[in-house]
Amino acid sequence: MFVFWKFRFIIEKCDGVLVIENKKKKVMIDELKKKGYDPDPVKAWKIRQNRDEALVSVCSFLLDSGQNV
């Protein structure tokens, strides 16, 4: 999915649909959110990875201790 956002960003930038020059970071981020971009796809991916790893370790612990999940 991250590759799609990169591709979309590049296409919109080249076509002039998305203008990011001479804008403050906050304004640019707000504009990207309005256009449907994820706020930070890398951060969201890392959070999902951490959540999945935590879930796996809890399940492993419960299975090792003999409790039903």
Backbone torsions as a table, in degrees:
resi	resn	phi	psi	omega
1	MET	NA	-35.3	-179.4
2	PHE	-60.7	-37.6	179.5
3	VAL	-63.8	-38.0	178.0
4	PHE	-59.9	-44.5	-179.3
5	TRP	-64.2	-39.1	177.7
6	LYS	-63.0	-47.3	-179.9
7	PHE	-59.9	-47.3	-179.0
8	ARG	-61.8	-43.4	179.8
9	PHE	-60.2	-47.2	-178.1
10	ILE	-63.3	-44.6	179.7
11	ILE	-61.7	-47.6	-179.1
12	GLU	-65.6	-35.6	178.4
13	LYS	-66.6	-45.9	-179.3
14	CYS	-67.3	-35.3	-179.4
15	ASP	-80.1	-7.5	179.6
16	GLY	82.9	6.9	178.4
17	VAL	-71.1	-35.2	-177.4
18	LEU	-114.0	119.9	178.9
19	VAL	-115.4	120.8	-177.9
20	ILE	-118.5	-7.5	-178.8
21	GLU	-69.7	144.4	175.8
22	ASN	58.1	34.9	176.1
23	LYS	-122.4	147.1	174.9
24	LYS	-70.6	153.9	-176.2
25	LYS	-56.8	-45.1	-178.6
26	LYS	-60.6	-43.8	-180.0
27	VAL	-64.6	-42.3	-179.8
28	MET	-64.2	-43.4	179.1
29	ILE	-63.7	-42.6	178.0
30	ASP	-61.0	-40.6	178.6
31	GLU	-64.9	-41.5	178.6
32	LEU	-64.0	-39.9	177.4
33	LYS	-62.8	-42.1	179.3
34	LYS	-62.7	-31.2	-179.9
35	LYS	-84.3	0.8	174.5
36	GLY	94.7	9.8	176.9
37	TYR	-76.5	148.2	173.8
38	ASP	-66.0	142.3	-179.6
39	PRO	-56.8	-45.0	177.8
40	ASP	-156.3	91.1	-174.8
41	PRO	-61.8	-32.4	179.1
42	VAL	-68.5	-43.8	178.7
43	LYS	-63.0	-43.2	178.9
44	ALA	-62.4	-39.6	178.4
45	TRP	-64.0	-43.3	179.7
46	LYS	-63.7	-39.8	178.3
47	ILE	-63.9	-43.3	177.8
48	ARG	-62.2	-41.4	179.4
49	GLN	-61.6	-46.5	-179.8
50	ASN	-63.6	-40.6	179.5
51	ARG	-64.7	-44.0	179.6
52	ASP	-64.6	-41.3	178.3
53	GLU	-63.9	-40.5	178.7
54	ALA	-64.8	-41.5	178.8
55	LEU	-62.9	-42.7	179.0
56	VAL	-63.2	-42.4	-179.3
57	SER	-68.9	-35.1	176.8
58	VAL	-66.4	-43.8	179.0
59	CYS	-63.2	-41.5	177.8
60	SER	-61.9	-43.1	179.0
61	PHE	-60.9	-46.2	-178.2
62	LEU	-65.3	-40.5	179.1
63	LEU	-67.1	-38.8	179.0
64	ASP	-68.3	-32.0	-178.7
65	SER	-84.3	-4.2	176.1
66	GLY	87.0	8.7	179.1
67	GLN	-87.8	150.4	177.8
68	ASN	-80.5	140.2	179.3
69	VAL	-91.6	NA	NA
